[in-house]
Amino acid sequence: MNGAVDRHVTSADTARTAMETMAQQLRNAGAPAGTLRTIYGASTYDVQFYEPSASANLTNNSRGLMWVRYCLDTTTVTNEKLWMQTNPYDSVSNSVPPSTSTCPSSAWATQQRIAQGLLNAATSSSVTGCAATTTPLFTQTVDAQGGVRDLSIRLVAQCEANRTPTTLASSVQFRNYKASPNVTVTCTGQNYHAICDASRSTDPDGEALTYKWQIACCSSDSYTSFTESWEAGQTGYSFDHGSLTSGKTYKVIVEVTDASGAFTDGNTTVAIP
């Protein structure tokens, strides 16, 4: 093979190995005790997460985690570099990851370049035959609370003269991700009461559910009477609120929370005859 082809193949092979490393670590991402999210932060070209580590200090770190970061250095748009960085985690002095303002960042304990010759963030290329491209390295799906549920990874390997860039893709679903409940709520109005039922709500992980309720009047004023406080004594899947006004339409909000603390809000309206 000539030099251009060699460089193209080498870039693609390196990117493929980097993709496999990232995907494996992300699938096994964990979370500290009492924390739902395995991914701390994710953007187009940067992700930080908790990863189990056999060498982790267990002081204030009962699950033996460390910080891991993958980021794309786009300083040279025709030769972008993918970096992996790590840092100790503990719940007191290292409860948040170090600075991510640069890639790589000297604030992290370790850094390793795991791929180069990438074109994800390129907006132009001087190499003959290579089209300009802008491809997100990370694309995330989030839940109702903003937690990252799964992550798509795409690496665009550097092209050489008259050769199409090689795009590698992987979709990662997190084994330790805690899903939020699915809320189903219905209400009927009778005898000046709103009687509501959320018993058909479910938790994807099969955990027990608890409930909080709130009601506001009215459709004519965009339900501006919400107090942002939950009604005392209303903690089951059924809700009964009396002394309402005939002819008015009220909105009811229920917040359903599972045993891990993941929650989802649902709402419906109810007309009082």
Secondary structure, DSSP 4 states (H G I P E B T S, - for coil): --HHHHHHHHHHHHHHHHHHHHHHHHHT-B--TT---SEEEEETTEEEEEEE-TT---TT-TT-EEEEEEEEE-SSTTSEEEEEEEEE-BTTTBSS----SSSS-TTSSEEEEEEEEE-TT-S---STT-------SEEEEE-TTS-EEEEEEEEEEPP-TT-PPEEEEEEEE-TTPPPPPBP--EEEEETTEEEEE-TT-B-TT---EEEEEEEEE-GGGTTTT--S-PPTT--SSEEEE-SPPTT-EEEEEEEEEETTS-EEEEEEEEE--
